[in-house]
Amino acid sequence: MFSRILVANRGEIALRVIRACHELGIEAIAVYSAADAACAHVLEADQAICIGPPPPGGSYLSTPNIISAAKISRSEAIHPGYGFLAENSLFARTCEEQDLAFIGPTPRSMDDLGDKSMAKRLMAAAGLPVIPGSDGPVKTFREVEKLADQLGYPIMLKAVAGGGGRGMRLVDSPEQLERAYLSAAAEAEVAFGNDDLYVEKVIVGPRHVEVQVIGDGHGGVLTLGERDCSIQRRHQKVLEESPSPMLDAHTRQHLQELVMKACIAVEYVSAGTLEFLTDGNRDFYFMEMNTRVQVEHPVTEMVTGIDIIQEQIRVAAGEPLPITGTVKPRGHAIEFRINAEDPTNNFLPRAGTINKLVLPGGPGVRVDTHLYQGYVVPPHYDSLLAKLVVWGRDRQACIARGRRALRELVVEGVPTTRNLHLDILEQSAFVEGRFSTSFLDEVRDQLPTLSGGKV
C-alpha cells in the first residue's frame, strides 16, 4: 500500500480523497492555486503545495507543476479526482514515466473509451446494445446530412472528445442541421481542442441510467448497480438516485451482467461508469463511458456500503478486489447537487462569500462539501458547492428525508440550487417516478424557482 498520495484536485472531491487516504493510514498531499489557499482541502491535508495562479491552465491543469509537487513531497501516487486531468491519458503516461502510480484506469483505456465513437465500437463488440449512429467521427457536413436522412430525425450531434453537455446539439429537422453542425464543431474545438463530431439517433423520451464499475487488473470486476441521472438541465445532471425507479429486478441484473462481461472484455481497471439511455420498454443503449470516479459516486456508496475511492486506491496499489460480481442495492439514495448558481437567471454561476452555513444532519444524511462559514467562493472553477445525499429504506422514505434535509440546509452569500430541489420533490411526476431527461423543461412552469415564484 502507498504511504503518501498527492491529490491533484480541489474542493469537495479533493477533501473526499484526503479523507479516504487518512482512513487507510496514508498521508495526503494537497495542491492548490493562489485562489484556494484557504480551501478546506488545503486545511485538512498533511501537506499543501501551491502550484500556480487561479486560472486552471496554470495550476490544476499544469502537468509539470503537479508532477513537481509530487516529487517535492515524495509522493508515490497521484489521485486526480474528477475533472481537470482525471481523463487525460498523457498525464497518466507522464505519471508512469516519473515512477508515480496514477490512481485511475490505464492510459490505453482512457484513449479507447474516452473517444466516444471508439467506445461504442468496443462495447458493441463486447455485447452491449448501442444507439444507432455513425461508425466513428463524421468528416464533412454532407456525410452528416446523408446519415441524418438514413437514421431519421431527430438526431444528436456530439463531440467525439466531449463531456458536460459541450459540443452537443439536438437537431429536429433538416433545416436546423447545418447551423447545428457548425456551432457544435466550433464549441467542441474551443472546449476540447478537437472539432470531430459523431451522429446518434435520438431516443425519444429517454431515461439516463448509468452503471458503476470497478476493475482490479487481476480479471476481477465488480458492478455496483445503477444510478438514474435523468433530472438534467442542458445535458448536465442536477439530481441522481439509486436504484433507478424505472428498472425492475430482472432488467437490473441483466444490465449489470452485460456490463461486467464488457468490462472484462476491454480489461478495464479502476472505477468507471457506463452510461445508457433507456426507453419506455426498458430497452437500454450504451452511450459512453466515463473513465474516472463520478461526481455522484456517493449515491452508490450509500446503497452498497462500498467506499469507491478506497477501492480505487487499493486497486492502484496492486490489490485484488475483495469481492467481484454484482451487488444488490440496499434501500434508496438520492444526491442533490448544491451549486452556486442562480436558477432564476438561467443558472448563472455566482461567486461570493458564504456568510452563513448550516448543514443538515440526522440518520441517513451525508454532506460532501468544502464549504465553511466565511469561505470565499472563487469565480474560476466549477460552481458545485456541496453534494447532499440522503438514504431511506425505500424511495418514498428517501424523498421525505430529502425534503427534511434540504429545509435544514442554509447557505447564505451566494444563490444556490437548494430551492430548485425542493420544488422538484413536490412534483407528482418525480414522486411517482414518471420522468425523462426532458423533465425540467416539461415542468418548468410548475416549478416556482424557475418560473419566478421565489428565489
C-alpha positions as CSV (number, residue, x, y, z in Angstrom):
1,M,0.0,0.0,0.0
2,F,1.1,3.6,-0.6
3,S,2.3,5.7,2.3
4,R,1.8,9.1,0.6
5,I,-0.6,10.2,-2.1
6,L,-0.8,13.6,-3.9
7,V,-4.4,14.7,-4.6
8,A,-4.4,16.6,-7.9
9,N,-7.7,18.4,-7.5
10,R,-9.5,20.9,-5.3
11,G,-12.7,21.5,-3.3
12,E,-15.1,18.8,-2.2
13,I,-13.6,15.9,-4.3
14,A,-10.1,16.7,-3.0
15,L,-11.4,16.6,0.5
16,R,-13.2,13.4,-0.2
17,V,-10.0,11.7,-1.4
18,I,-8.0,13.1,1.6
19,R,-10.5,11.5,4.0
20,A,-10.2,8.2,2.2
21,C,-6.4,8.4,2.4
22,H,-6.5,9.1,6.1
23,E,-8.8,6.2,6.8
24,L,-6.3,3.9,5.1
25,G,-3.4,5.4,7.1
26,I,-2.0,7.2,4.1
27,E,-0.6,10.7,4.2
28,A,-2.4,13.1,1.8
29,I,-0.7,15.9,0.0
30,A,-2.9,18.7,-1.3
31,V,-2.1,21.1,-4.2
32,Y,-3.8,24.5,-4.6
33,S,-3.9,27.5,-6.7
34,A,-3.4,31.0,-5.3
35,A,-7.2,31.4,-5.1
36,D,-7.6,28.2,-3.0
37,A,-5.1,28.9,-0.2
38,A,-7.9,28.8,2.4
39,C,-9.9,26.0,0.8
40,A,-10.9,23.1,3.1
41,H,-8.9,20.5,1.3
42,V,-5.7,22.5,1.9
43,L,-6.5,22.8,5.6
44,E,-7.2,19.1,6.0
45,A,-4.2,17.7,4.1
46,D,-0.9,16.6,5.8
47,Q,1.0,18.9,3.5
48,A,-0.1,21.5,0.9
49,I,1.8,22.9,-2.1
50,C,0.9,25.9,-4.2
51,I,1.1,25.0,-7.9
52,G,0.2,28.3,-9.6
53,P,-2.2,31.1,-10.3
54,P,-6.1,30.9,-10.2
55,P,-6.7,30.0,-13.9
56,P,-6.7,26.2,-14.2
57,G,-4.3,26.2,-17.1
58,G,-1.5,27.5,-14.8
59,S,-2.3,25.3,-11.8
60,Y,-4.8,22.3,-11.8
61,L,-4.3,21.6,-15.5
62,S,-0.5,22.1,-15.4
63,T,1.2,18.6,-15.6
64,P,4.7,20.0,-14.9
65,N,3.6,21.8,-11.8
66,I,1.6,18.8,-10.4
67,I,4.5,16.3,-11.1
68,S,6.9,18.7,-9.5
69,A,4.7,18.9,-6.4
70,A,4.6,15.1,-6.3
71,K,8.3,14.8,-6.5
72,I,8.9,17.5,-3.9
73,S,6.5,15.8,-1.4
74,R,7.9,12.4,-2.2
75,S,4.5,11.1,-3.1
76,E,4.2,7.6,-4.5
77,A,0.9,8.1,-6.3
78,I,-1.5,10.7,-7.7
79,H,-5.3,10.7,-7.4
80,P,-6.8,13.1,-10.0
81,G,-10.4,13.2,-8.6
82,Y,-12.8,14.1,-11.4
83,G,-12.5,16.9,-14.0
84,F,-9.2,18.7,-14.7
85,L,-6.6,15.9,-15.6
86,A,-8.7,12.9,-14.5
87,E,-9.3,11.6,-18.0
88,N,-6.1,12.9,-19.6
89,S,-4.1,9.9,-20.9
90,L,-1.0,12.0,-21.5
91,F,-1.0,13.0,-17.8
92,A,-1.4,9.3,-16.8
93,R,1.5,8.3,-19.0
94,T,3.7,11.1,-17.6
95,C,2.9,9.8,-14.1
96,E,4.1,6.3,-15.1
97,E,7.3,7.7,-16.7
98,Q,8.0,9.6,-13.5
99,D,7.5,6.4,-11.4
100,L,4.3,7.7,-9.9
101,A,1.2,5.5,-9.7
102,F,-1.8,7.0,-11.4
103,I,-4.9,6.2,-9.4
104,G,-7.3,5.5,-12.3
105,P,-7.6,3.5,-15.4
106,T,-4.7,2.7,-17.8
107,P,-3.8,5.4,-20.4
108,R,-4.9,2.9,-23.1
109,S,-8.4,2.6,-21.6
110,M,-8.7,6.4,-21.4
111,D,-7.7,6.7,-25.1
112,D,-10.0,4.0,-26.3
113,L,-13.0,4.6,-24.1
114,G,-12.6,8.4,-23.9
115,D,-13.2,8.6,-27.6
116,K,-16.9,8.1,-27.7
117,S,-17.2,6.6,-31.2
118,M,-14.3,4.2,-30.4
119,A,-16.0,3.3,-27.1
120,K,-19.3,2.5,-28.9
121,R,-17.5,0.1,-31.3
122,L,-15.6,-1.6,-28.4
123,M,-18.7,-2.0,-26.3
124,A,-20.8,-3.2,-29.2
125,A,-18.1,-5.9,-29.9
126,A,-18.3,-6.8,-26.2
127,G,-22.0,-7.4,-26.4
128,L,-23.6,-4.1,-25.3
129,P,-26.5,-2.7,-27.4
130,V,-25.6,0.8,-28.7
131,I,-27.5,3.7,-30.0
132,P,-27.7,3.7,-33.9
133,G,-25.4,6.3,-35.4
134,S,-22.2,7.0,-37.2
135,D,-19.4,4.5,-37.2
136,G,-16.8,6.9,-35.9
137,P,-16.4,10.6,-36.5
138,V,-18.1,12.3,-39.5
139,K,-15.7,14.2,-41.7
140,T,-18.0,16.5,-43.7
141,F,-21.3,18.2,-43.4
142,R,-22.5,16.2,-46.5
143,E,-21.7,13.0,-44.6
144,V,-23.7,14.2,-41.6
145,E,-26.6,15.2,-43.9
146,K,-26.7,11.8,-45.6
147,L,-26.5,9.9,-42.3
148,A,-29.3,12.0,-40.8
149,D,-31.6,11.1,-43.7
150,Q,-30.8,7.4,-43.2
151,L,-31.4,7.5,-39.4
152,G,-34.4,9.8,-39.5
153,Y,-34.9,12.9,-37.3
154,P,-34.4,13.8,-34.5
155,I,-30.7,13.2,-34.3
156,M,-28.0,14.3,-31.9
157,L,-24.6,15.7,-32.9
158,K,-21.9,15.0,-30.3
159,A,-18.3,15.9,-29.8
160,V,-16.1,12.9,-30.0
161,A,-14.0,14.2,-27.1
162,G,-17.0,15.7,-25.4
163,G,-18.4,15.8,-21.9
164,G,-20.6,18.0,-19.7
165,G,-23.0,18.8,-22.5
166,R,-20.5,20.8,-24.6
167,G,-20.3,20.2,-28.3
168,M,-23.8,18.6,-28.3
169,R,-26.8,19.7,-30.5
170,L,-30.3,18.3,-30.9
171,V,-31.5,18.5,-34.5
172,D,-35.2,18.1,-35.1
173,S,-35.3,18.8,-38.9
174,P,-33.1,19.1,-41.9
175,E,-33.5,22.9,-41.8
176,Q,-31.6,23.0,-38.4
177,L,-28.8,20.7,-39.4
178,E,-26.1,22.9,-41.0
179,R,-26.3,25.6,-38.3
180,A,-26.2,23.0,-35.5
181,Y,-23.3,21.2,-37.2
182,L,-21.2,24.4,-37.4
183,S,-21.9,25.5,-33.9
184,A,-21.3,22.1,-32.3
185,A,-18.0,21.8,-34.1
186,A,-16.9,25.3,-33.1
187,E,-17.9,24.6,-29.4
188,A,-16.0,21.3,-29.4
189,E,-12.9,22.9,-30.8
190,V,-12.9,25.6,-28.1
191,A,-13.7,23.1,-25.2
192,F,-11.6,20.1,-26.2
193,G,-9.2,21.2,-28.9
194,N,-10.9,18.7,-31.2
195,D,-13.9,19.6,-33.5
196,D,-14.7,16.0,-34.6
197,L,-18.4,15.1,-34.2
198,Y,-20.4,11.9,-34.5
199,V,-24.1,11.4,-35.0
200,E,-26.6,9.4,-33.0
201,K,-30.3,8.7,-33.4
202,V,-32.3,10.3,-30.7
203,I,-34.2,8.0,-28.3
204,V,-37.4,9.9,-27.7
205,G,-38.3,10.5,-24.0
206,P,-35.4,8.5,-22.6
207,R,-34.1,7.9,-19.1
208,H,-30.4,8.4,-18.4
209,V,-29.2,5.4,-16.4
210,E,-25.5,4.6,-15.6
211,V,-23.8,1.6,-14.0
212,Q,-20.9,2.0,-11.6
213,V,-18.0,-0.5,-12.0
214,I,-14.6,-1.2,-10.5
215,G,-12.0,-3.4,-12.2
216,D,-8.9,-4.7,-10.3
217,G,-6.4,-5.6,-13.1
218,H,-6.5,-9.3,-11.9
219,G,-9.5,-10.2,-14.0
220,G,-12.0,-9.2,-11.3
221,V,-14.8,-6.8,-12.0
222,L,-17.4,-5.5,-9.5
223,T,-20.6,-3.8,-10.7
224,L,-22.4,-1.7,-8.1
225,G,-25.8,-1.3,-9.5
226,E,-27.2,1.7,-11.5
227,R,-27.9,5.3,-10.9
228,D,-30.7,7.3,-12.6
229,C,-29.4,10.7,-13.7
230,S,-32.4,11.7,-15.8
231,I,-33.0,15.0,-14.0
232,Q,-30.8,17.3,-16.1
233,R,-30.6,20.8,-17.5
234,R,-28.6,21.5,-20.7
235,H,-27.4,17.9,-20.6
236,Q,-25.9,18.4,-17.1
237,K,-27.0,16.4,-14.2
238,V,-29.0,18.1,-11.3
239,L,-30.1,15.2,-9.2
240,E,-29.1,11.5,-9.1
241,E,-30.6,8.5,-7.4
242,S,-30.1,4.7,-7.0
243,P,-31.6,2.4,-7.8
244,S,-33.5,3.7,-10.8
245,P,-37.2,3.8,-10.2
246,M,-37.9,2.5,-13.7
247,L,-35.8,-0.7,-13.7
248,D,-37.2,-3.9,-12.4
249,A,-35.0,-6.5,-10.7
250,H,-34.6,-8.7,-13.8
251,T,-33.6,-5.8,-16.1
252,R,-31.2,-4.5,-13.4
253,Q,-29.4,-7.9,-13.0
254,H,-29.3,-8.4,-16.8
255,L,-27.8,-4.9,-17.3
256,Q,-25.1,-5.5,-14.6
257,E,-24.2,-8.9,-16.1
258,L,-23.7,-7.4,-19.6
259,V,-21.7,-4.5,-18.2
260,M,-19.4,-6.9,-16.2
261,K,-18.7,-9.0,-19.3
262,A,-18.0,-5.9,-21.3
263,C,-15.5,-4.6,-18.7
264,I,-13.8,-7.9,-18.6
265,A,-13.5,-7.9,-22.4
266,V,-11.9,-4.5,-22.5
267,E,-9.7,-5.3,-19.4
268,Y,-10.9,-2.2,-17.6
269,V,-9.1,-1.3,-14.4
270,S,-10.2,1.1,-11.6
271,A,-13.5,2.9,-11.1
272,G,-15.6,3.8,-14.1
273,T,-19.2,4.4,-15.2
274,L,-21.0,3.1,-18.3
275,E,-23.9,5.4,-19.3
276,F,-27.0,4.3,-21.1
277,L,-30.2,5.7,-22.5
278,T,-33.3,3.6,-21.6
279,D,-36.6,3.8,-23.4
280,G,-40.1,3.2,-22.2
281,N,-39.8,-0.5,-22.9
282,R,-36.8,-0.7,-20.6
283,D,-34.5,-1.4,-23.6
284,F,-31.1,0.2,-22.9
285,Y,-28.5,1.5,-25.3
286,F,-24.8,2.2,-24.4
287,M,-24.0,5.9,-24.8
288,E,-20.5,6.5,-23.3
289,M,-18.1,5.5,-20.6
290,N,-16.5,7.8,-18.0
291,T,-13.1,6.6,-17.1
292,R,-12.9,8.2,-13.7
293,V,-14.8,8.5,-10.4
294,Q,-18.1,10.4,-10.9
295,V,-19.5,13.4,-9.0
296,E,-22.4,11.2,-8.0
297,H,-20.4,8.2,-6.7
298,P,-21.7,8.8,-3.1
299,V,-25.2,7.7,-4.2
300,T,-23.8,4.2,-5.0
301,E,-21.8,4.2,-1.8
302,M,-24.9,4.8,0.3
303,V,-26.8,1.8,-1.2
304,T,-23.8,-0.6,-1.3
305,G,-21.7,0.3,1.7
306,I,-18.6,0.2,-0.5
307,D,-16.1,3.1,-0.4
308,I,-15.3,3.6,-4.1
309,I,-12.3,5.9,-3.5
310,Q,-10.7,3.5,-1.2
311,E,-11.2,0.7,-3.7
312,Q,-9.6,2.8,-6.4
313,I,-6.5,3.3,-4.1
314,R,-6.2,-0.4,-3.3
315,V,-6.5,-1.4,-7.0
316,A,-3.8,1.1,-8.0
317,A,-1.6,-0.4,-5.3
318,G,-2.0,-3.8,-7.0
319,E,-4.5,-5.4,-4.6
320,P,-7.4,-7.5,-6.0
321,L,-11.0,-6.6,-5.2
322,P,-12.3,-8.4,-2.0
323,I,-15.5,-9.3,-3.9
324,T,-16.4,-9.4,-7.6
325,G,-19.6,-9.9,-9.5
326,T,-22.8,-7.9,-9.0
327,V,-24.0,-6.1,-5.9
328,K,-27.7,-5.8,-4.9
329,P,-28.5,-2.3,-3.6
330,R,-29.9,-1.9,-0.1
331,G,-32.6,0.8,0.3
332,H,-32.6,4.0,-1.8
333,A,-30.4,7.1,-2.1
334,I,-30.7,10.5,-3.8
335,E,-28.0,13.1,-4.3
336,F,-28.8,16.8,-4.7
337,R,-26.1,18.9,-6.3
338,I,-26.0,22.2,-4.5
339,N,-24.4,24.7,-7.0
340,A,-23.5,28.4,-6.6
341,E,-25.9,29.2,-9.4
342,D,-29.0,31.4,-9.9
343,P,-31.8,29.1,-11.3
344,T,-34.0,32.2,-11.8
345,N,-31.3,33.6,-14.2
346,N,-30.6,30.7,-16.5
347,F,-28.4,29.0,-13.8
348,L,-25.8,31.8,-14.0
349,P,-22.8,30.8,-11.8
350,R,-22.1,33.2,-8.9
351,A,-19.0,33.8,-6.7
352,G,-19.1,35.4,-3.2
353,T,-18.6,34.9,0.5
354,I,-20.5,32.3,2.5
355,N,-22.0,34.5,5.2
356,K,-24.0,31.7,6.9
357,L,-23.8,28.0,6.6
358,V,-26.0,25.4,8.4
359,L,-25.5,21.8,7.2
360,P,-28.3,19.1,7.8
361,G,-27.7,16.0,9.8
362,G,-29.5,13.1,11.3
363,P,-29.9,9.5,10.2
364,G,-29.2,8.7,6.5
365,V,-27.8,12.1,5.7
366,R,-24.4,12.8,4.1
367,V,-22.9,16.1,3.0
368,D,-19.8,16.2,0.9
369,T,-18.6,19.8,0.8
370,H,-15.6,22.1,1.2
371,L,-17.7,25.0,2.4
372,Y,-17.4,26.7,5.8
373,Q,-18.7,30.0,7.1
374,G,-16.6,32.8,5.8
375,Y,-15.3,30.8,2.8
376,V,-14.9,32.9,-0.4
377,V,-16.3,31.0,-3.4
378,P,-13.9,31.8,-6.3
379,P,-15.1,32.6,-9.8
380,H,-12.5,30.5,-11.6
381,Y,-13.9,26.9,-11.1
382,D,-17.0,24.7,-11.3
383,S,-20.0,26.0,-9.4
384,L,-20.5,22.8,-7.3
385,L,-20.6,23.8,-3.6
386,A,-21.9,20.6,-2.0
387,K,-23.5,17.2,-2.5
388,L,-26.4,16.5,-0.1
389,V,-27.0,12.7,-0.2
390,V,-29.9,11.0,1.7
391,W,-30.7,7.4,2.2
392,G,-34.0,5.7,3.1
393,R,-35.3,2.2,3.4
394,D,-37.3,2.8,0.1
395,R,-37.8,5.6,-2.4
396,Q,-40.6,7.3,-0.6
397,A,-38.8,7.4,2.7
398,C,-35.7,8.7,0.9
399,I,-37.8,11.6,-0.7
400,A,-39.2,12.5,2.7
401,R,-35.7,12.6,4.2
402,G,-34.5,14.7,1.3
403,R,-37.2,17.3,1.9
404,R,-36.3,17.5,5.6
405,A,-32.6,17.7,4.9
406,L,-33.0,20.4,2.2
407,R,-35.1,22.5,4.5
408,E,-32.4,22.3,7.2
409,L,-29.7,23.4,4.7
410,V,-28.8,27.1,4.9
411,V,-26.3,28.7,2.5
412,E,-26.2,32.5,2.5
413,G,-24.0,34.7,0.5
414,V,-24.5,33.2,-3.0
415,P,-27.6,31.9,-4.7
416,T,-27.9,28.2,-4.8
417,T,-30.0,25.4,-6.3
418,R,-31.4,24.3,-2.9
419,N,-34.9,25.6,-3.6
420,L,-35.0,24.1,-7.1
421,H,-34.5,20.6,-5.4
422,L,-37.3,21.3,-3.0
423,D,-39.6,22.2,-6.0
424,I,-38.6,19.0,-7.8
425,L,-39.5,16.9,-4.8
426,E,-43.0,18.4,-4.8
427,Q,-43.8,17.3,-8.4
428,S,-46.0,14.3,-8.6
429,A,-44.3,13.1,-11.7
430,F,-41.0,12.9,-9.9
431,V,-42.5,11.3,-6.7
432,E,-44.2,8.7,-8.9
433,G,-41.0,8.0,-10.9
434,R,-42.6,9.3,-14.2
435,F,-39.9,11.4,-15.8
436,S,-37.4,11.6,-18.6
437,T,-34.3,13.7,-19.4
438,S,-36.7,16.5,-20.5
439,F,-38.4,16.6,-17.1
440,L,-37.2,20.1,-16.1
441,D,-38.3,21.6,-19.5
442,E,-41.7,19.9,-19.3
443,V,-42.5,21.1,-15.7
444,R,-40.7,24.5,-15.8
445,D,-43.9,26.5,-15.4
446,Q,-44.8,24.4,-12.4
447,L,-41.5,25.0,-10.5
448,P,-41.6,28.3,-8.6
449,T,-37.8,28.6,-8.6
450,L,-37.7,28.5,-12.4
451,S,-40.9,30.3,-13.1
452,G,-40.1,33.3,-10.9
453,G,-42.3,32.4,-7.9
454,K,-39.5,32.5,-5.4
455,V,-35.7,32.9,-5.2
